[in-house]
Amino acid sequence: MSHKSGTLFDMQFITSCISTMLVLLLLGMVVFFVMTANNLSVYVRENINFSVLLNDDMKETDAIRFQKQLESEPFVKQAVYISKAQALKEQTEAMGTDPAEFLGYNPFTASIEIKLNAAYANTDSIQWIQEKLLENKQVIEINYPQDLIDTINQNIRKISLFLLGLAALLTLISFALINNTIRLTIYSKRFLIHTMKLVGASWGFIRRPFIARNIGIGILAAAIANALLISMAYMMVNYEPGLLELITPQVMLVVMGTVFISGILITMLCAYISINKYLRMKAGELYSL
């Protein structure tokens, strides 16, 4: 009899651990994609080029000084000075022919190519930045892909709302699924709970081993889910090293922390709610379930 009960307990533990792990794995994957999508939006925004075209009368020393000034601005991530000669060289390589040969002069102007910090890559901020840059009389024009920026921001907003909604929905589903698993486990112990009440055990004393057991399940399930998530991330980065820009150590720490904390909190809360349900019941009600 004791061997059978021990086997049943082991099977219940294993089953609960597997089902909890699968739910936490799914939750971790959603958090992972939310975090990487955020990094992707930052990466895209910070790699849009803005060309600040400079007056031909501007001396190169003044242009370089202006570039250094721009680099110190909070909205600039990177600023690179491109001289008239360098611009001609780059365009000649790109076109395969030298425009200066048949025009008789260098048609290109010196410029400063800047990349904005992601927080400033939106229409309102860009308008303010453009006005600020044009205050310099040596700046003749600013070129940037307005339509591309608007499209990117709209798509990022839609994707972010979808992923956040999905994460919230999955959190509720996770709670419901883990709660059902724990409730079924405690259901099989309802008569033991009642017997402990009859011999005078306090509610706290009865609750303690159930909560501890389910926290243990949560910790083990979270550890397995995190191991699988790390393996998934490693395979993705190994297949495409460029993904390191998106799948950063910070992303994995947030994902693992979320899974670990969720595993503990959800199992503890579900166990507490379920055990209290049976603690409140009278003997007759246990047989009617």
C-alpha positions in Angstrom: 0.0 0.0 0.0 2.7 2.4 0.9 4.7 1.6 -2.2 1.6 2.2 -4.3 1.0 5.6 -2.6 4.6 6.5 -3.1 4.4 5.7 -6.8 1.2 7.7 -7.0 2.8 10.7 -5.3 5.8 10.4 -7.7 3.6 10.2 -10.8 1.6 13.2 -9.6 4.8 15.1 -9.0 6.2 14.3 -12.4 2.9 15.0 -14.2 2.5 18.3 -12.4 6.1 19.3 -13.1 5.7 18.5 -16.9 2.5 20.3 -17.3 3.7 23.3 -15.4 7.0 23.3 -17.4 5.1 23.3 -20.7 3.0 26.3 -19.6 6.1 28.2 -18.3 7.9 27.4 -21.5 5.1 28.9 -23.6 5.0 31.9 -21.3 8.8 32.3 -21.6 8.7 32.1 -25.4 6.1 35.0 -25.5 8.3 37.1 -23.2 11.3 36.2 -25.3 9.6 37.4 -28.5 8.3 40.6 -26.8 11.9 41.4 -25.7 13.5 40.6 -29.1 10.8 42.6 -30.9 11.6 45.6 -28.8 15.3 45.2 -29.5 14.5 44.8 -33.2 12.5 48.1 -33.2 15.5 49.9 -31.5 17.9 48.4 -34.0 15.8 49.4 -37.0 15.2 53.0 -35.7 18.9 53.5 -34.8 20.1 52.4 -38.3 18.1 54.9 -40.3 20.5 57.4 -42.0 19.9 61.1 -41.9 22.0 63.2 -44.3 22.8 66.8 -43.1 24.0 68.5 -46.3 26.6 71.3 -45.7 27.3 74.5 -47.6 30.3 74.3 -50.0 31.7 77.4 -48.3 32.0 75.6 -45.0 35.6 74.8 -44.1 36.5 71.1 -43.3 37.7 72.1 -39.8 34.4 73.8 -39.1 32.5 70.8 -40.4 34.4 68.4 -38.2 33.8 70.6 -35.2 30.1 70.6 -36.1 30.2 66.8 -36.3 31.7 66.6 -32.8 29.1 69.0 -31.5 26.4 66.7 -33.0 27.9 63.6 -31.4 27.5 65.3 -28.0 23.7 65.8 -28.5 21.4 63.4 -26.6 19.4 62.6 -29.8 22.5 61.5 -31.8 23.8 57.9 -31.6 26.5 58.4 -34.3 27.7 61.2 -36.6 30.1 60.7 -39.5 31.5 63.5 -41.6 31.7 62.8 -45.3 33.8 65.3 -47.4 33.0 66.2 -51.0 35.9 64.1 -52.2 34.8 61.1 -50.2 31.2 61.5 -51.4 32.5 61.5 -55.0 34.6 58.4 -54.4 31.7 56.5 -52.9 29.3 57.4 -55.7 31.9 56.6 -58.3 32.3 53.1 -56.8 28.6 52.7 -56.6 27.8 53.9 -60.2 30.9 52.5 -61.8 31.7 55.8 -63.4 33.0 59.2 -62.3 30.4 61.9 -62.6 33.1 64.6 -62.4 34.7 63.5 -65.6 31.8 64.5 -67.8 30.4 67.3 -65.6 33.7 68.9 -65.1 33.2 69.4 -61.4 32.3 67.5 -58.3 28.4 67.6 -58.0 28.3 66.3 -54.5 28.3 68.3 -51.3 29.9 67.5 -48.0 27.6 66.0 -45.4 27.3 64.6 -41.9 25.5 61.2 -41.8 23.8 60.8 -38.4 21.9 58.0 -36.8 19.4 58.9 -34.0 18.9 57.2 -30.7 15.7 55.1 -30.9 13.7 57.3 -28.6 14.0 60.2 -31.0 13.2 58.3 -34.2 9.6 59.5 -34.4 7.9 62.3 -36.4 7.6 64.8 -33.6 11.2 64.5 -32.4 12.6 64.5 -36.0 10.7 67.7 -36.8 12.2 69.4 -33.7 15.7 68.0 -34.5 15.4 69.3 -38.1 14.5 72.8 -36.9 17.5 72.7 -34.5 20.0 71.6 -37.2 18.7 74.2 -39.7 19.6 77.0 -37.2 23.1 76.5 -38.3 23.4 78.6 -41.5 25.9 76.2 -43.0 23.3 73.5 -43.1 21.5 73.7 -46.5 19.3 70.7 -46.4 18.4 67.6 -44.3 17.4 64.4 -46.1 15.7 61.5 -44.3 13.2 58.8 -45.3 10.0 60.2 -43.7 7.7 57.6 -45.2 9.9 54.8 -44.1 10.1 56.1 -40.5 6.3 56.5 -40.4 5.7 53.0 -41.7 8.3 51.5 -39.3 6.7 53.3 -36.3 3.2 52.2 -37.2 4.2 48.6 -37.7 6.2 48.5 -34.5 3.2 50.0 -32.6 0.9 47.3 -34.0 3.3 44.5 -33.3 4.0 45.7 -29.7 0.3 45.9 -28.9 -0.3 42.5 -30.3 2.6 40.9 -28.4 1.7 42.7 -25.1 -1.9 41.5 -25.5 -0.8 38.0 -26.2 1.5 38.0 -23.1 -1.3 39.2 -20.9 -3.7 36.6 -22.3 -1.1 33.8 -21.9 -0.4 34.9 -18.3 -4.1 34.3 -17.5 -4.2 31.0 -19.4 -1.0 29.9 -17.6 -2.6 30.7 -14.2 -5.7 28.7 -15.2 -3.9 25.7 -16.5 -1.4 25.5 -13.6 -4.3 26.1 -11.1 -6.3 23.2 -12.6 -3.2 20.9 -12.4 -2.6 21.8 -8.7 -6.3 21.6 -7.8 -6.5 18.0 -9.2 -3.5 17.0 -7.2 -4.8 18.5 -3.9 -8.3 17.0 -4.7 -6.8 13.5 -4.2 -5.7 14.5 -0.7 -9.0 16.1 0.4 -9.8 13.3 2.9 -6.2 13.5 4.4 -6.8 17.3 4.8 -10.0 16.7 6.6 -8.5 14.0 8.9 -5.7 16.5 9.8 -8.4 19.1 10.7 -10.1 16.5 13.0 -7.0 15.9 15.0 -6.6 19.6 15.6 -3.9 20.6 13.1 -4.0 24.3 12.3 -4.7 25.6 8.7 -1.2 26.9 8.5 0.3 23.6 9.5 -1.9 21.7 6.9 -1.1 24.2 4.1 2.7 24.3 4.6 3.7 21.0 3.0 1.3 21.4 0.1 2.6 24.9 -0.7 6.2 23.8 -0.2 5.7 20.8 -2.6 4.1 23.0 -5.3 6.8 25.7 -5.0 9.3 22.8 -5.5 7.4 21.8 -8.6 7.4 25.5 -9.8 11.2 25.8 -9.3 12.0 22.5 -11.1 9.6 23.3 -13.9 11.0 26.8 -14.3 14.6 25.4 -14.4 13.7 22.9 -17.1 11.8 25.6 -19.1 14.8 28.0 -18.8 17.2 25.3 -20.0 15.0 24.7 -23.1 14.8 28.5 -23.7 18.5 28.9 -23.5 19.0 26.0 -25.8 16.6 27.6 -28.3 18.4 30.9 -28.1 21.8 29.3 -28.5 20.6 27.4 -31.6 19.2 30.6 -33.2 22.4 32.6 -32.5 24.6 29.7 -33.7 22.6 29.5 -36.9 22.5 33.3 -37.5 25.2 35.2 -35.5 23.7 38.5 -36.4 20.8 37.8 -34.0 23.2 38.6 -31.2 22.0 42.2 -31.8 18.5 41.1 -30.7 19.1 38.2 -28.4 21.3 39.9 -25.8 22.3 38.6 -22.4 19.9 41.1 -20.9 17.0 39.6 -22.9 17.8 36.1 -21.6 18.1 37.3 -18.0 14.7 39.0 -18.2 13.1 35.9 -19.8 14.7 33.5 -17.3 13.8 35.7 -14.4 10.2 36.0 -15.5 9.9 32.2 -16.0 11.5 31.6 -12.6 9.4 34.1 -10.6 6.2 33.1 -12.5 6.9 29.4 -11.7 7.2 30.2 -7.9 4.4 32.7 -7.6 1.8 31.0 -9.7 2.3 27.5 -8.1 2.3 29.0 -4.6 -0.8 31.1 -5.2 -2.7 28.3 -6.9 -1.8 25.9 -4.1 -2.9 28.4 -1.4 -6.3 29.0 -3.1 -6.9 25.3 -3.7 -6.0 24.1 -0.2 -8.1 26.8 1.4 -11.1 25.6 -0.7 -10.9 22.1 1.0 -10.0 23.5 4.4 -13.4 25.4 4.4 -15.4 22.3 3.4 -17.3 20.1 5.9 -17.1 16.3 5.8 -20.4 15.9 3.8 -19.3 18.3 1.1 -16.1 16.2 0.5 -18.2 13.2 -0.6 -20.4 15.3 -2.9 -17.5 16.6 -5.1 
